[in-house]
Amino acid sequence: MEESFVENSKRESFIFDTSAFISLESVSLLDIVLKNFHITTSPSVIRELENFAIHNDQLGEIAQRVLKKKTMILSEAPMQLQPLSYVSDTDKDLFNLALSRKIALVTDDVKLVRHSIGTISTEFSPFFLTVFTEAGLFQKNEAIQKLETMRSIRNWRNNTIYLSAIRELTLGKDNNI
Amino acid sequence: METEQLNLRVSQDLVHDIDIVTGLLKVNRSEWIKTKLAEEAQKEKNRLLMELSTLYAKGMITKDSIEKLVGKEIAEEMEFIKEAAIESVRRGRNLGRKLRGKLKA
């Protein structure tokens, strides 16, 4: 793997769920994320991606591309299992990974974010577009174009995430981009 | 799952068409109608909520108006998502500033 400008040991770490991988790879951002950050996920997410990858539709094709980068992603089962109601077993794994490692979970799954409030930190996938734009890797209009692409493949909840991110990128008061 | 009975009157032509379809598919007529109705309702619900969420995220409609149109639950969820997305973008901006010039494309 090519070394990032950020020294390996100093890179920030995040936990990714399936939706984060799919969203970021849909706009070809996953490679840059993996070069600059440590990304961990659960074996259950890898299985979900493998199930998506069986299909020859848009999501299946994106999942196939994510799985080709599997060697750059740490897959780890959670050591502890604190109960979390109303979410899937995969979401419970990710919640517990984030909890035990004290790092943020990246997901575009609103239900998981709502049920995790006050226990773990969460970010939506556009977080990385803002990081890269502010860090000087992207122009603001490139980031907005990618967010427009991301919102075309999802439901109304994701539409709200991506459009709100576009609006904040465009109108944010402290925006020096 | 609780159910509710809907009383519908449809044209004989439509009944005839449905009978042809369900006869060819060899499926129960009522079950086929219920499945198609559920599929169409889900598709239309998502299409309309996509439009509503677009208006809300762009600041063209208020939460109160959404609540009047589709109820408190969806209005509160949209508000939650919008606020969480804005906060996430702001945290991303702060991290990006710290990492300016230190990331590789």
Interface residues (C-beta under 8 A of the other chain):
Chain A: E2 S4 F5 V6 E12 I32 K35 N36 V110 V113 R114 T122 E123 F124 P126 F127 F128 L129 T130 V131 F132 T133 E134 A135 G136 L137 N155 W156 R157 N159 T160 I161 Y162 L163 S164 A165 I166 R167 E168 L169 G172 D174 N175 I177
Chain B: N46 L49 M50 L52 S53 T54 Y56 A57 K58 G59 E77 M78 F80 I81 K82 A84 A85 I86 S88 V89 R90 R91 G92 R93 L95 G96 R97 L99 R100 G101 K102 L103 K104 A105
